[in-house]
Amino acid sequence: MLYAVKKPNESNERLISRFKKLVQRSRVIMETKKGQYHTHAPSKGRVRKAAVMRSHYRKLKEKNQYRSV
C-alpha cells in the first residue's frame, strides 16, 4: 500500500503531487489497467511462428543494410 506522510511546512498541493509521483513510479495504475480485460496466452505455435518471422526479417534487414549505402 502506498502512502505519503505530510512533511512539516509542506503544502497540500505538494503532498498530492508527491503522492502522484509515488503511484506512477510503482506502476500500480499500469497493472490495474492491464488486468482490466482478460486476454488469452498465445499458443506455442503462434509464438514460434512469430520468432521465425522476426529472424527472417532481421536477416533481410541485415542483408539490405549494405546494399542501400
mmCIF file of the N, C-alpha and C atoms, coordinates in Angstrom:
data_MODEL
# 
_entry.id   MODEL 
# 
loop_
_atom_site.group_PDB 
_atom_site.id 
_atom_site.type_symbol 
_atom_site.label_atom_id 
_atom_site.label_alt_id 
_atom_site.label_comp_id 
_atom_site.label_asym_id 
_atom_site.label_entity_id 
_atom_site.label_seq_id 
_atom_site.pdbx_PDB_ins_code 
_atom_site.Cartn_x 
_atom_site.Cartn_y 
_atom_site.Cartn_z 
_atom_site.occupancy 
_atom_site.B_iso_or_equiv 
_atom_site.pdbx_formal_charge 
_atom_site.auth_seq_id 
_atom_site.auth_comp_id 
_atom_site.auth_asym_id 
_atom_site.auth_atom_id 
_atom_site.pdbx_PDB_model_num 
ATOM 1   N N  . MET A 1 1  ? 0.834  -1.175  0.000   1.00 0.00 ? 1  MET A N  1 
ATOM 2   C CA . MET A 1 1  ? 0.000  0.000   0.000   1.00 0.00 ? 1  MET A CA 1 
ATOM 3   C C  . MET A 1 1  ? 0.878  1.236   0.000   1.00 0.00 ? 1  MET A C  1 
ATOM 4   N N  . LEU A 1 2  ? 0.526  2.190   -0.835  1.00 0.00 ? 2  LEU A N  1 
ATOM 5   C CA . LEU A 1 2  ? 1.302  3.417   -0.937  1.00 0.00 ? 2  LEU A CA 1 
ATOM 6   C C  . LEU A 1 2  ? 0.690  4.506   -0.073  1.00 0.00 ? 2  LEU A C  1 
ATOM 7   N N  . TYR A 1 3  ? 1.548  5.290   0.527   1.00 0.00 ? 3  TYR A N  1 
ATOM 8   C CA . TYR A 1 3  ? 1.069  6.432   1.282   1.00 0.00 ? 3  TYR A CA 1 
ATOM 9   C C  . TYR A 1 3  ? 2.178  7.470   1.340   1.00 0.00 ? 3  TYR A C  1 
ATOM 10  N N  . ALA A 1 4  ? 1.775  8.717   1.535   1.00 0.00 ? 4  ALA A N  1 
ATOM 11  C CA . ALA A 1 4  ? 2.718  9.813   1.677   1.00 0.00 ? 4  ALA A CA 1 
ATOM 12  C C  . ALA A 1 4  ? 2.361  10.581  2.943   1.00 0.00 ? 4  ALA A C  1 
ATOM 13  N N  . VAL A 1 5  ? 3.324  10.783  3.808   1.00 0.00 ? 5  VAL A N  1 
ATOM 14  C CA . VAL A 1 5  ? 3.110  11.499  5.060   1.00 0.00 ? 5  VAL A CA 1 
ATOM 15  C C  . VAL A 1 5  ? 3.495  12.956  4.843   1.00 0.00 ? 5  VAL A C  1 
ATOM 16  N N  . LYS A 1 6  ? 2.637  13.818  5.317   1.00 0.00 ? 6  LYS A N  1 
ATOM 17  C CA . LYS A 1 6  ? 2.884  15.245  5.139   1.00 0.00 ? 6  LYS A CA 1 
ATOM 18  C C  . LYS A 1 6  ? 4.075  15.692  5.979   1.00 0.00 ? 6  LYS A C  1 
ATOM 19  N N  . LYS A 1 7  ? 5.004  16.364  5.314   1.00 0.00 ? 7  LYS A N  1 
ATOM 20  C CA . LYS A 1 7  ? 6.189  16.889  5.995   1.00 0.00 ? 7  LYS A CA 1 
ATOM 21  C C  . LYS A 1 7  ? 5.851  18.231  6.636   1.00 0.00 ? 7  LYS A C  1 
ATOM 22  N N  . PRO A 1 8  ? 6.631  18.653  7.622   1.00 0.00 ? 8  PRO A N  1 
ATOM 23  C CA . PRO A 1 8  ? 6.369  19.975  8.219   1.00 0.00 ? 8  PRO A CA 1 
ATOM 24  C C  . PRO A 1 8  ? 6.551  21.075  7.173   1.00 0.00 ? 8  PRO A C  1 
ATOM 25  N N  . ASN A 1 9  ? 5.671  22.040  7.194   1.00 0.00 ? 9  ASN A N  1 
ATOM 26  C CA . ASN A 1 9  ? 5.700  23.185  6.272   1.00 0.00 ? 9  ASN A CA 1 
ATOM 27  C C  . ASN A 1 9  ? 5.528  22.761  4.808   1.00 0.00 ? 9  ASN A C  1 
ATOM 28  N N  . GLU A 1 10 ? 4.829  21.659  4.540   1.00 0.00 ? 10 GLU A N  1 
ATOM 29  C CA . GLU A 1 10 ? 4.576  21.217  3.170   1.00 0.00 ? 10 GLU A CA 1 
ATOM 30  C C  . GLU A 1 10 ? 3.111  21.512  2.831   1.00 0.00 ? 10 GLU A C  1 
ATOM 31  N N  . SER A 1 11 ? 2.886  22.072  1.657   1.00 0.00 ? 11 SER A N  1 
ATOM 32  C CA . SER A 1 11 ? 1.516  22.399  1.259   1.00 0.00 ? 11 SER A CA 1 
ATOM 33  C C  . SER A 1 11 ? 0.787  21.131  0.815   1.00 0.00 ? 11 SER A C  1 
ATOM 34  N N  . ASN A 1 12 ? -0.525 21.214  0.810   1.00 0.00 ? 12 ASN A N  1 
ATOM 35  C CA . ASN A 1 12 ? -1.330 20.067  0.392   1.00 0.00 ? 12 ASN A CA 1 
ATOM 36  C C  . ASN A 1 12 ? -1.112 19.734  -1.078  1.00 0.00 ? 12 ASN A C  1 
ATOM 37  N N  . GLU A 1 13 ? -0.941 20.760  -1.900  1.00 0.00 ? 13 GLU A N  1 
ATOM 38  C CA . GLU A 1 13 ? -0.708 20.534  -3.334  1.00 0.00 ? 13 GLU A CA 1 
ATOM 39  C C  . GLU A 1 13 ? 0.592  19.762  -3.567  1.00 0.00 ? 13 GLU A C  1 
ATOM 40  N N  . ARG A 1 14 ? 1.614  20.139  -2.807  1.00 0.00 ? 14 ARG A N  1 
ATOM 41  C CA . ARG A 1 14 ? 2.912  19.456  -2.936  1.00 0.00 ? 14 ARG A CA 1 
ATOM 42  C C  . ARG A 1 14 ? 2.807  18.002  -2.473  1.00 0.00 ? 14 ARG A C  1 
ATOM 43  N N  . LEU A 1 15 ? 2.049  17.779  -1.412  1.00 0.00 ? 15 LEU A N  1 
ATOM 44  C CA . LEU A 1 15 ? 1.838  16.422  -0.910  1.00 0.00 ? 15 LEU A CA 1 
ATOM 45  C C  . LEU A 1 15 ? 1.118  15.565  -1.950  1.00 0.00 ? 15 LEU A C  1 
ATOM 46  N N  . ILE A 1 16 ? 0.105  16.129  -2.588  1.00 0.00 ? 16 ILE A N  1 
ATOM 47  C CA . ILE A 1 16 ? -0.643 15.398  -3.608  1.00 0.00 ? 16 ILE A CA 1 
ATOM 48  C C  . ILE A 1 16 ? 0.252  15.085  -4.801  1.00 0.00 ? 16 ILE A C  1 
ATOM 49  N N  . SER A 1 17 ? 1.056  16.047  -5.236  1.00 0.00 ? 17 SER A N  1 
ATOM 50  C CA . SER A 1 17 ? 1.939  15.794  -6.375  1.00 0.00 ? 17 SER A CA 1 
ATOM 51  C C  . SER A 1 17 ? 2.993  14.740  -6.037  1.00 0.00 ? 17 SER A C  1 
ATOM 52  N N  . ARG A 1 18 ? 3.482  14.752  -4.798  1.00 0.00 ? 18 ARG A N  1 
ATOM 53  C CA . ARG A 1 18 ? 4.460  13.745  -4.386  1.00 0.00 ? 18 ARG A CA 1 
ATOM 54  C C  . ARG A 1 18 ? 3.827  12.357  -4.364  1.00 0.00 ? 18 ARG A C  1 
ATOM 55  N N  . PHE A 1 19 ? 2.566  12.286  -3.919  1.00 0.00 ? 19 PHE A N  1 
ATOM 56  C CA . PHE A 1 19 ? 1.859  11.012  -3.908  1.00 0.00 ? 19 PHE A CA 1 
ATOM 57  C C  . PHE A 1 19 ? 1.614  10.510  -5.327  1.00 0.00 ? 19 PHE A C  1 
ATOM 58  N N  . LYS A 1 20 ? 1.268  11.400  -6.240  1.00 0.00 ? 20 LYS A N  1 
ATOM 59  C CA . LYS A 1 20 ? 1.047  11.008  -7.636  1.00 0.00 ? 20 LYS A CA 1 
ATOM 60  C C  . LYS A 1 20 ? 2.323  10.424  -8.245  1.00 0.00 ? 20 LYS A C  1 
ATOM 61  N N  . LYS A 1 21 ? 3.447  11.040  -7.924  1.00 0.00 ? 21 LYS A N  1 
ATOM 62  C CA . LYS A 1 21 ? 4.726  10.521  -8.425  1.00 0.00 ? 21 LYS A CA 1 
ATOM 63  C C  . LYS A 1 21 ? 5.010  9.125   -7.871  1.00 0.00 ? 21 LYS A C  1 
ATOM 64  N N  . LEU A 1 22 ? 4.693  8.915   -6.604  1.00 0.00 ? 22 LEU A N  1 
ATOM 65  C CA . LEU A 1 22 ? 4.881  7.594   -5.999  1.00 0.00 ? 22 LEU A CA 1 
ATOM 66  C C  . LEU A 1 22 ? 4.042  6.545   -6.729  1.00 0.00 ? 22 LEU A C  1 
ATOM 67  N N  . VAL A 1 23 ? 2.807  6.899   -7.033  1.00 0.00 ? 23 VAL A N  1 
ATOM 68  C CA . VAL A 1 23 ? 1.913  5.971   -7.716  1.00 0.00 ? 23 VAL A CA 1 
ATOM 69  C C  . VAL A 1 23 ? 2.441  5.661   -9.113  1.00 0.00 ? 23 VAL A C  1 
ATOM 70  N N  . GLN A 1 24 ? 2.891  6.672   -9.829  1.00 0.00 ? 24 GLN A N  1 
ATOM 71  C CA . GLN A 1 24 ? 3.412  6.450   -11.176 1.00 0.00 ? 24 GLN A CA 1 
ATOM 72  C C  . GLN A 1 24 ? 4.664  5.586   -11.168 1.00 0.00 ? 24 GLN A C  1 
ATOM 73  N N  . ARG A 1 25 ? 5.541  5.817   -10.223 1.00 0.00 ? 25 ARG A N  1 
ATOM 74  C CA . ARG A 1 25 ? 6.774  5.034   -10.153 1.00 0.00 ? 25 ARG A CA 1 
ATOM 75  C C  . ARG A 1 25 ? 6.518  3.586   -9.781  1.00 0.00 ? 25 ARG A C  1 
ATOM 76  N N  . SER A 1 26 ? 5.471  3.341   -9.008  1.00 0.00 ? 26 SER A N  1 
ATOM 77  C CA . SER A 1 26 ? 5.201  1.973   -8.573  1.00 0.00 ? 26 SER A CA 1 
ATOM 78  C C  . SER A 1 26 ? 4.432  1.178   -9.630  1.00 0.00 ? 26 SER A C  1 
ATOM 79  N N  . ARG A 1 27 ? 3.972  1.836   -10.677 1.00 0.00 ? 27 ARG A N  1 
ATOM 80  C CA . ARG A 1 27 ? 3.253  1.197   -11.789 1.00 0.00 ? 27 ARG A CA 1 
ATOM 81  C C  . ARG A 1 27 ? 1.947  0.538   -11.357 1.00 0.00 ? 27 ARG A C  1 
ATOM 82  N N  . VAL A 1 28 ? 1.335  1.036   -10.327 1.00 0.00 ? 28 VAL A N  1 
ATOM 83  C CA . VAL A 1 28 ? 0.070  0.483   -9.849  1.00 0.00 ? 28 VAL A CA 1 
ATOM 84  C C  . VAL A 1 28 ? -1.016 0.662   -10.898 1.00 0.00 ? 28 VAL A C  1 
ATOM 85  N N  . ILE A 1 29 ? -1.065 1.837   -11.498 1.00 0.00 ? 29 ILE A N  1 
ATOM 86  C CA . ILE A 1 29 ? -2.098 2.134   -12.497 1.00 0.00 ? 29 ILE A CA 1 
ATOM 87  C C  . ILE A 1 29 ? -1.933 1.235   -13.711 1.00 0.00 ? 29 ILE A C  1 
ATOM 88  N N  . MET A 1 30 ? -0.694 1.020   -14.140 1.00 0.00 ? 30 MET A N  1 
ATOM 89  C CA . MET A 1 30 ? -0.457 0.155   -15.299 1.00 0.00 ? 30 MET A CA 1 
ATOM 90  C C  . MET A 1 30 ? -0.943 -1.263  -15.026 1.00 0.00 ? 30 MET A C  1 
ATOM 91  N N  . GLU A 1 31 ? -0.668 -1.764  -13.846 1.00 0.00 ? 31 GLU A N  1 
ATOM 92  C CA . GLU A 1 31 ? -1.077 -3.127  -13.516 1.00 0.00 ? 31 GLU A CA 1 
ATOM 93  C C  . GLU A 1 31 ? -2.583 -3.264  -13.454 1.00 0.00 ? 31 GLU A C  1 
ATOM 94  N N  . THR A 1 32 ? -3.276 -2.261  -12.928 1.00 0.00 ? 32 THR A N  1 
ATOM 95  C CA . THR A 1 32 ? -4.738 -2.353  -12.854 1.00 0.00 ? 32 THR A CA 1 
ATOM 96  C C  . THR A 1 32 ? -5.351 -2.254  -14.236 1.00 0.00 ? 32 THR A C  1 
ATOM 97  N N  . LYS A 1 33 ? -4.814 -1.406  -15.100 1.00 0.00 ? 33 LYS A N  1 
ATOM 98  C CA . LYS A 1 33 ? -5.339 -1.306  -16.466 1.00 0.00 ? 33 LYS A CA 1 
ATOM 99  C C  . LYS A 1 33 ? -5.043 -2.574  -17.254 1.00 0.00 ? 33 LYS A C  1 
ATOM 100 N N  . LYS A 1 34 ? -3.905 -3.161  -16.997 1.00 0.00 ? 34 LYS A N  1 
ATOM 101 C CA . LYS A 1 34 ? -3.519 -4.387  -17.689 1.00 0.00 ? 34 LYS A CA 1 
ATOM 102 C C  . LYS A 1 34 ? -4.471 -5.534  -17.332 1.00 0.00 ? 34 LYS A C  1 
ATOM 103 N N  . GLY A 1 35 ? -4.922 -5.574  -16.100 1.00 0.00 ? 35 GLY A N  1 
ATOM 104 C CA . GLY A 1 35 ? -5.819 -6.629  -15.673 1.00 0.00 ? 35 GLY A CA 1 
ATOM 105 C C  . GLY A 1 35 ? -7.280 -6.344  -15.937 1.00 0.00 ? 35 GLY A C  1 
ATOM 106 N N  . GLN A 1 36 ? -7.564 -5.244  -16.603 1.00 0.00 ? 36 GLN A N  1 
ATOM 107 C CA . GLN A 1 36 ? -8.940 -4.852  -16.842 1.00 0.00 ? 36 GLN A CA 1 
ATOM 108 C C  . GLN A 1 36 ? -9.641 -5.827  -17.789 1.00 0.00 ? 36 GLN A C  1 
ATOM 109 N N  . TYR A 1 37 ? -8.945 -6.291  -18.798 1.00 0.00 ? 37 TYR A N  1 
ATOM 110 C CA . TYR A 1 37 ? -9.516 -7.208  -19.779 1.00 0.00 ? 37 TYR A CA 1 
ATOM 111 C C  . TYR A 1 37 ? -8.749 -8.522  -19.746 1.00 0.00 ? 37 TYR A C  1 
ATOM 112 N N  . HIS A 1 38 ? -9.473 -9.610  -19.889 1.00 0.00 ? 38 HIS A N  1 
ATOM 113 C CA . HIS A 1 38 ? -8.838 -10.919 -19.903 1.00 0.00 ? 38 HIS A CA 1 
ATOM 114 C C  . HIS A 1 38 ? -8.317 -11.196 -21.305 1.00 0.00 ? 38 HIS A C  1 
ATOM 115 N N  . THR A 1 39 ? -7.075 -11.588 -21.426 1.00 0.00 ? 39 THR A N  1 
ATOM 116 C CA . THR A 1 39 ? -6.502 -11.955 -22.718 1.00 0.00 ? 39 THR A CA 1 
ATOM 117 C C  . THR A 1 39 ? -5.952 -13.368 -22.616 1.00 0.00 ? 39 THR A C  1 
ATOM 118 N N  . HIS A 1 40 ? -6.082 -14.099 -23.706 1.00 0.00 ? 40 HIS A N  1 
ATOM 119 C CA . HIS A 1 40 ? -5.575 -15.465 -23.740 1.00 0.00 ? 40 HIS A CA 1 
ATOM 120 C C  . HIS A 1 40 ? -4.087 -15.447 -24.041 1.00 0.00 ? 40 HIS A C  1 
ATOM 121 N N  . ALA A 1 41 ? -3.373 -16.365 -23.465 1.00 0.00 ? 41 ALA A N  1 
ATOM 122 C CA . ALA A 1 41 ? -1.958 -16.505 -23.749 1.00 0.00 ? 41 ALA A CA 1 
ATOM 123 C C  . ALA A 1 41 ? -1.800 -17.068 -25.162 1.00 0.00 ? 41 ALA A C  1 
ATOM 124 N N  . PRO A 1 42 ? -0.830 -16.581 -25.908 1.00 0.00 ? 42 PRO A N  1 
ATOM 125 C CA . PRO A 1 42 ? -0.638 -17.091 -27.261 1.00 0.00 ? 42 PRO A CA 1 
ATOM 126 C C  . PRO A 1 42 ? -0.193 -18.551 -27.237 1.00 0.00 ? 42 PRO A C  1 
ATOM 127 N N  . SER A 1 43 ? -0.595 -19.293 -28.246 1.00 0.00 ? 43 SER A N  1 
ATOM 128 C CA . SER A 1 43 ? -0.223 -20.701 -28.311 1.00 0.00 ? 43 SER A CA 1 
ATOM 129 C C  . SER A 1 43 ? 1.261  -20.827 -28.655 1.00 0.00 ? 43 SER A C  1 
ATOM 130 N N  . LYS A 1 44 ? 1.820  -21.985 -28.376 1.00 0.00 ? 44 LYS A N  1 
ATOM 131 C CA . LYS A 1 44 ? 3.245  -22.207 -28.636 1.00 0.00 ? 44 LYS A CA 1 
ATOM 132 C C  . LYS A 1 44 ? 3.559  -22.088 -30.125 1.00 0.00 ? 44 LYS A C  1 
ATOM 133 N N  . GLY A 1 45 ? 2.650  -22.567 -30.941 1.00 0.00 ? 45 GLY A N  1 
ATOM 134 C CA . GLY A 1 45 ? 2.864  -22.490 -32.388 1.00 0.00 ? 45 GLY A CA 1 
ATOM 135 C C  . GLY A 1 45 ? 2.907  -21.059 -32.880 1.00 0.00 ? 45 GLY A C  1 
ATOM 136 N N  . ARG A 1 46 ? 2.017  -20.233 -32.356 1.00 0.00 ? 46 ARG A N  1 
ATOM 137 C CA . ARG A 1 46 ? 1.975  -18.832 -32.771 1.00 0.00 ? 46 ARG A CA 1 
ATOM 138 C C  . ARG A 1 46 ? 3.228  -18.088 -32.307 1.00 0.00 ? 46 ARG A C  1 
ATOM 139 N N  . VAL A 1 47 ? 3.695  -18.399 -31.104 1.00 0.00 ? 47 VAL A N  1 
ATOM 140 C CA . VAL A 1 47 ? 4.907  -17.766 -30.590 1.00 0.00 ? 47 VAL A CA 1 
ATOM 141 C C  . VAL A 1 47 ? 6.104  -18.170 -31.447 1.00 0.00 ? 47 VAL A C  1 
ATOM 142 N N  . ARG A 1 48 ? 6.186  -19.439 -31.797 1.00 0.00 ? 48 ARG A N  1 
ATOM 143 C CA . ARG A 1 48 ? 7.296  -19.929 -32.619 1.00 0.00 ? 48 ARG A CA 1 
ATOM 144 C C  . ARG A 1 48 ? 7.262  -19.310 -34.010 1.00 0.00 ? 48 ARG A C  1 
ATOM 145 N N  . LYS A 1 49 ? 6.061  -19.214 -34.591 1.00 0.00 ? 49 LYS A N  1 
ATOM 146 C CA . LYS A 1 49 ? 5.926  -18.628 -35.924 1.00 0.00 ? 49 LYS A CA 1 
ATOM 147 C C  . LYS A 1 49 ? 6.376  -17.162 -35.915 1.00 0.00 ? 49 LYS A C  1 
ATOM 148 N N  . ALA A 1 50 ? 6.011  -16.426 -34.859 1.00 0.00 ? 50 ALA A N  1 
ATOM 149 C CA . ALA A 1 50 ? 6.419  -15.031 -34.746 1.00 0.00 ? 50 ALA A CA 1 
ATOM 150 C C  . ALA A 1 50 ? 7.934  -14.926 -34.610 1.00 0.00 ? 50 ALA A C  1 
ATOM 151 N N  . ALA A 1 51 ? 8.551  -15.854 -33.889 1.00 0.00 ? 51 ALA A N  1 
ATOM 152 C CA . ALA A 1 51 ? 10.004 -15.842 -33.715 1.00 0.00 ? 51 ALA A CA 1 
ATOM 153 C C  . ALA A 1 51 ? 10.706 -16.112 -35.038 1.00 0.00 ? 51 ALA A C  1 
ATOM 154 N N  . VAL A 1 52 ? 10.165 -17.030 -35.820 1.00 0.00 ? 52 VAL A N  1 
ATOM 155 C CA . VAL A 1 52 ? 10.750 -17.340 -37.124 1.00 0.00 ? 52 VAL A CA 1 
ATOM 156 C C  . VAL A 1 52 ? 10.643 -16.134 -38.049 1.00 0.00 ? 52 VAL A C  1 
ATOM 157 N N  . MET A 1 53 ? 9.506  -15.462 -38.034 1.00 0.00 ? 53 MET A N  1 
ATOM 158 C CA . MET A 1 53 ? 9.327  -14.289 -38.885 1.00 0.00 ? 53 MET A CA 1 
ATOM 159 C C  . MET A 1 53 ? 10.252 -13.150 -38.457 1.00 0.00 ? 53 MET A C  1 
ATOM 160 N N  . ARG A 1 54 ? 10.434 -12.955 -37.154 1.00 0.00 ? 54 ARG A N  1 
ATOM 161 C CA . ARG A 1 54 ? 11.366 -11.925 -36.673 1.00 0.00 ? 54 ARG A CA 1 
ATOM 162 C C  . ARG A 1 54 ? 12.764 -12.209 -37.178 1.00 0.00 ? 54 ARG A C  1 
ATOM 163 N N  . SER A 1 55 ? 13.172 -13.467 -37.060 1.00 0.00 ? 55 SER A N  1 
ATOM 164 C CA . SER A 1 55 ? 14.503 -13.860 -37.513 1.00 0.00 ? 55 SER A CA 1 
ATOM 165 C C  . SER A 1 55 ? 14.657 -13.614 -39.011 1.00 0.00 ? 55 SER A C  1 
ATOM 166 N N  . HIS A 1 56 ? 13.627 -13.943 -39.766 1.00 0.00 ? 56 HIS A N  1 
ATOM 167 C CA . HIS A 1 56 ? 13.649 -13.755 -41.221 1.00 0.00 ? 56 HIS A CA 1 
ATOM 168 C C  . HIS A 1 56 ? 13.794 -12.280 -41.577 1.00 0.00 ? 56 HIS A C  1 
ATOM 169 N N  . TYR A 1 57 ? 13.003 -11.430 -40.944 1.00 0.00 ? 57 TYR A N  1 
ATOM 170 C CA . TYR A 1 57 ? 13.059 -10.004 -41.248 1.00 0.00 ? 57 TYR A CA 1 
ATOM 171 C C  . TYR A 1 57 ? 14.364 -9.374  -40.784 1.00 0.00 ? 57 TYR A C  1 
ATOM 172 N N  . ARG A 1 58 ? 14.936 -9.874  -39.697 1.00 0.00 ? 58 ARG A N  1 
ATOM 173 C CA . ARG A 1 58 ? 16.227 -9.361  -39.261 1.00 0.00 ? 58 ARG A CA 1 
ATOM 174 C C  . ARG A 1 58 ? 17.316 -9.693  -40.281 1.00 0.00 ? 58 ARG A C  1 
ATOM 175 N N  . LYS A 1 59 ? 17.276 -10.910 -40.819 1.00 0.00 ? 59 LYS A N  1 
ATOM 176 C CA . LYS A 1 59 ? 18.256 -11.293 -41.823 1.00 0.00 ? 59 LYS A CA 1 
ATOM 177 C C  . LYS A 1 59 ? 18.104 -10.441 -43.078 1.00 0.00 ? 59 LYS A C  1 
ATOM 178 N N  . LEU A 1 60 ? 16.860 -10.200 -43.506 1.00 0.00 ? 60 LEU A N  1 
ATOM 179 C CA . LEU A 1 60 ? 16.635 -9.352  -44.673 1.00 0.00 ? 60 LEU A CA 1 
ATOM 180 C C  . LEU A 1 60 ? 17.139 -7.939  -44.439 1.00 0.00 ? 60 LEU A C  1 
ATOM 181 N N  . LYS A 1 61 ? 16.878 -7.414  -43.260 1.00 0.00 ? 61 LYS A N  1 
ATOM 182 C CA . LYS A 1 61 ? 17.308 -6.060  -42.932 1.00 0.00 ? 61 LYS A CA 1 
ATOM 183 C C  . LYS A 1 61 ? 18.826 -5.971  -42.934 1.00 0.00 ? 61 LYS A C  1 
ATOM 184 N N  . GLU A 1 62 ? 19.480 -6.978  -42.360 1.00 0.00 ? 62 GLU A N  1 
ATOM 185 C CA . GLU A 1 62 ? 20.943 -7.003  -42.319 1.00 0.00 ? 62 GLU A CA 1 
ATOM 186 C C  . GLU A 1 62 ? 21.517 -7.126  -43.727 1.00 0.00 ? 62 GLU A C  1 
ATOM 187 N N  . LYS A 1 63 ? 20.877 -7.929  -44.548 1.00 0.00 ? 63 LYS A N  1 
ATOM 188 C CA . LYS A 1 63 ? 21.332 -8.144  -45.924 1.00 0.00 ? 63 LYS A CA 1 
ATOM 189 C C  . LYS A 1 63 ? 21.198 -6.860  -46.753 1.00 0.00 ? 63 LYS A C  1 
ATOM 190 N N  . ASN A 1 64 ? 20.089 -6.148  -46.575 1.00 0.00 ? 64 ASN A N  1 
ATOM 191 C CA . ASN A 1 64 ? 19.838 -4.937  -47.351 1.00 0.00 ? 64 ASN A CA 1 
ATOM 192 C C  . ASN A 1 64 ? 20.512 -3.704  -46.776 1.00 0.00 ? 64 ASN A C  1 
ATOM 193 N N  . GLN A 1 65 ? 21.064 -3.808  -45.613 1.00 0.00 ? 65 GLN A N  1 
ATOM 194 C CA . GLN A 1 65 ? 21.691 -2.655  -44.979 1.00 0.00 ? 65 GLN A CA 1 
ATOM 195 C C  . GLN A 1 65 ? 22.898 -2.171  -45.797 1.00 0.00 ? 65 GLN A C  1 
ATOM 196 N N  . TYR A 1 66 ? 23.670 -3.069  -46.332 1.00 0.00 ? 66 TYR A N  1 
ATOM 197 C CA . TYR A 1 66 ? 24.886 -2.685  -47.045 1.00 0.00 ? 66 TYR A CA 1 
ATOM 198 C C  . TYR A 1 66 ? 24.606 -2.383  -48.511 1.00 0.00 ? 66 TYR A C  1 
ATOM 199 N N  . ARG A 1 67 ? 23.481 -2.807  -49.031 1.00 0.00 ? 67 ARG A N  1 
ATOM 200 C CA . ARG A 1 67 ? 23.158 -2.518  -50.422 1.00 0.00 ? 67 ARG A CA 1 
ATOM 201 C C  . ARG A 1 67 ? 22.686 -1.091  -50.624 1.00 0.00 ? 67 ARG A C  1 
ATOM 202 N N  . SER A 1 68 ? 22.041 -0.503  -49.626 1.00 0.00 ? 68 SER A N  1 
ATOM 203 C CA . SER A 1 68 ? 21.481 0.820   -49.786 1.00 0.00 ? 68 SER A CA 1 
ATOM 204 C C  . SER A 1 68 ? 22.532 1.920   -49.632 1.00 0.00 ? 68 SER A C  1 
ATOM 205 N N  . VAL A 1 69 ? 23.725 1.584   -49.159 1.00 0.00 ? 69 VAL A N  1 
ATOM 206 C CA . VAL A 1 69 ? 24.763 2.603   -48.933 1.00 0.00 ? 69 VAL A CA 1 
ATOM 207 C C  . VAL A 1 69 ? 25.446 2.979   -50.179 1.00 0.00 ? 69 VAL A C  1 
# 
